[in-house]
Amino acid sequence: MQIDKSKFPIIYGHDPRKGEMFQVVNEEGEIVNPDFMPDLTDEQLFEIYTWLIRMRISDEKANNLQRQGRMGTYPSIYGQEACQIGAVWPQEKSDWLVPTFRENGMMWMKGVPLEQTYLYWIGNEKGSEFAEDLNMLPVAIPVGSHTIHAAGIGWAERIKGGNNVAVCSFSDGATSEGDFHAAMNFAGVFKTKCVFFCQNNQYAISTHRNIQTASDTIAEKAFGYGLPGVMIDGNDVFAVIATMTEALKLAREFNTTTLIEAVTYRLGAHTTSDNPKIYREDSEVEEWAKKEPLIRLDKLLRAKGILDDEKAAKVEEDARQEVSIAAKKALEAENPKITDMFDYLLSETYPELEEQKQQLIEETNE
Ligand SMILES: Cc1ncc(C[n+]2csc(CCOP(=O)(O)OP(=O)(O)O)c2C)c(N)n1
């Protein structure tokens, strides 16, 4: 079926090759593209604000837990919350989320309780045991590897005549991996029901985006695979929601995968093991900090009379309490048994593995 491109004005109306970047609300909190402002009630706008605060405080808590030696490691989403919210907000519950390791906020919105995400980063496998009805894959640590899984799911959905879309989230560094290119090629050839959502947060650990790829934008890589690509302001939650809404529709109705490049910035460290001061200037961070997603959302909501100091203080207080409870639950959770690694790795065991398991039991008295 021929796509009527005029029905997808964000995706087909903004060409990354011309340097065009889609935005709805600017850094000052002004709606600069009113035709594209998602149709949201005041309650929904407030809910989006609340999510942003909850994510920010949960992030701060995780960093603190790691510094106190109570969490193994943690990848911060500080500064990337608009992407985290906007990528999930328009999804149907039955759509798939195929996340990389920096999607703690997306996973929370998708339905993973926060304490479970904390458990994951504490090192407890229960952190990956999701509810049966949650169409979500576990966190992918190998960079870019999950793009292939997403393409497969999107293909299966098409073959089954299903209506669900596989949303795959990753960052700029993943687009330099072979898996990403195989997945994009597959998505183009086999017309999969996917959205590839790239949070270009400017760094792959210490490698800046400019030395990551020679292409001017990440979005334009889509064209080589016969797919649409669009570059958007990833710090503008409304741009992300509007674009993701269109991309989901394009996948659902026309089996066409969009590559969205959401331009954002990782304000924190790569993970708690990283010291970004070694490879980037404070002045660069300060410049990006002016563009972060909360400032403009706060301004917009206050201008609309939806937010004031009292309401903001209450949202923060509630979030702190909620996050504290989640952390307590995660810290008090039972440790997995050491033999779990044998019991849950393969569906069927074999003699050598059983031998190793017995040896471990004897050595550890577990
Ligand atoms: C295949 C593979 N190579 C290397 C690593 C080590 N590693 C972990 S995160 C990372 C950088 C990823 O950068 P990017 O995709 O931009 O994601 P970001 O961390 O910025 O969210 C690397 C190289 C890995 N996990 N997997």
The ligand as an SDF file (V2000), in Angstrom:
LIG
                    3D

 26 27  0  0  0  0  0  0  0  0999 V2000
   29.4000   -4.8320   21.9150 C   0  0  0  0  0  0  0  0  0  0  0  0
   29.9010   -3.9880   23.0490 C   0  0  0  0  0  0  0  0  0  0  0  0
   31.0650   -3.3250   22.9280 N   0  0  0  0  0  0  0  0  0  0  0  0
   31.5000   -2.5490   23.9490 C   0  0  0  0  0  0  0  0  0  0  0  0
   30.7760   -2.4390   25.0970 C   0  0  0  0  0  0  0  0  0  0  0  0
   31.2680   -1.5350   26.2300 C   0  0  0  0  0  0  0  0  0  0  0  0
   30.3840   -0.3580   26.2800 N   0  0  0  0  0  0  0  0  0  0  0  0
   29.3950   -0.2620   27.1820 C   0  0  0  0  0  0  0  0  0  0  0  0
   28.5130    1.1140   26.9900 S   0  0  0  0  0  0  0  0  0  0  0  0
   29.4510    1.6230   25.6850 C   0  0  0  0  0  0  0  0  0  0  0  0
   29.1740    2.9240   24.9820 C   0  0  0  0  0  0  0  0  0  0  0  0
   27.8020    2.9380   24.4120 C   0  0  0  0  0  0  0  0  0  0  0  0
   27.5470    4.1780   23.8440 O   0  0  0  0  0  0  0  0  0  0  0  0
   26.1640    4.5520   23.2700 P   0  0  0  0  0  0  0  0  0  0  0  0
   25.6520    3.4630   22.4010 O   0  0  0  0  0  0  0  0  0  0  0  0
   26.2670    5.9000   22.6900 O   0  0  0  0  0  0  0  0  0  0  0  0
   25.2130    4.5370   24.5710 O   0  0  0  0  0  0  0  0  0  0  0  0
   25.2410    5.5050   25.8500 P   0  0  0  0  0  0  0  0  0  0  0  0
   26.0830    4.8050   26.8600 O   0  0  0  0  0  0  0  0  0  0  0  0
   25.7550    6.8300   25.4200 O   0  0  0  0  0  0  0  0  0  0  0  0
   23.8280    5.5810   26.2950 O   0  0  0  0  0  0  0  0  0  0  0  0
   30.4580    0.7070   25.4180 C   0  0  0  0  0  0  0  0  0  0  0  0
   31.4440    0.8500   24.3440 C   0  0  0  0  0  0  0  0  0  0  0  0
   29.5810   -3.1670   25.1970 C   0  0  0  0  0  0  0  0  0  0  0  0
   28.7800   -3.1000   26.2860 N   0  0  0  0  0  0  0  0  0  0  0  0
   29.1450   -3.9210   24.1530 N   0  0  0  0  0  0  0  0  0  0  0  0
  1  2  1  0
  2  3  1  0
  2 26  2  0
  3  4  2  0
  4  5  1  0
  5  6  1  0
  5 24  2  0
  6  7  1  0
  7  8  2  0
  7 22  1  0
  8  9  1  0
  9 10  1  0
 10 11  1  0
 10 22  2  0
 11 12  1  0
 12 13  1  0
 13 14  1  0
 14 15  2  0
 14 16  1  0
 14 17  1  0
 17 18  1  0
 18 19  2  0
 18 20  1  0
 18 21  1  0
 22 23  1  0
 24 25  1  0
 24 26  1  0
M  CHG  1   7   1
M  END
$$$$
